[in-house]
Amino acid sequence: MDCSGSPHRIKHKNKETAVLGGNFCNLTTPADVVQITWQKVQDSLPQNIGIYSSKYGEKILPPYIDRLHCKANEPNSSFITIHKVTFEDEACYKCLFNVFPHGSQEGQICLTIITVSELKSELQSNIGSEDFLRYTYSAVGKPVPQISLFPSQVIINPPKEYLAQNPDGTVTITKMYNVSLETVRSLGLQHLIVHMDHPLRNE
């Protein structure tokens, strides 16, 4: 996210996305900044998490000690980084600039955390029938990953899909396909293709 300043206003994006466990960096370019205060806003309540001043340097406040980094990069530029982001970091963040000689200015950005697991698969043979096989695929993600099987001609009836909300905000998706062995043989197929679509992974 870029948050750039001018003598009269601060320009910033309204939303940013970070990967679970990764780092989130916010780059700012205000003019003659005397002090920058970073606040985390949840339930409309702002909480100071970091302060940088040209005179005293950075001061990081709990619970972001050892995970938040805020410093000046140049005389007219500074940045903030949140290391090893967690779902608890999903919130809006406000940057308050004390800019000489224009006084206080502010900008706000809302951070969304995304994650996805590897795709798991399970093959079940239908006891008593050689007509079809059942393939079950599952993954955990935020947002919900989409799972598809190709070619679609081999699928018997629409697949069954189950979604389970997890306490951490992720969703477990399970998708079950019944595959016609007769169609597989008639098409001369050696392999089927399963595809998972997610902002972090396409496989």
Buried (B, 14 or more C-beta within 10 A) or exposed (E): BEBBBEEEEBEBEEEBEBBBEBEBBBBBBBBBBEBBBBBBBEEEEBBBBBBBBBEEEBEBBEEBEEBBBBEBEEEEBBBBBBBEBEEEBBBBBBBBBBBEEBEEBEBBBBBEBBBBBEBEEEEEEEEEEEEBBBBBBBBBBBBBBBBBBEEEEBBBEEBEEEEEEEEEEBBBBBBBBBBBBEBBEEEEBEEBEBEBEBBBBEE
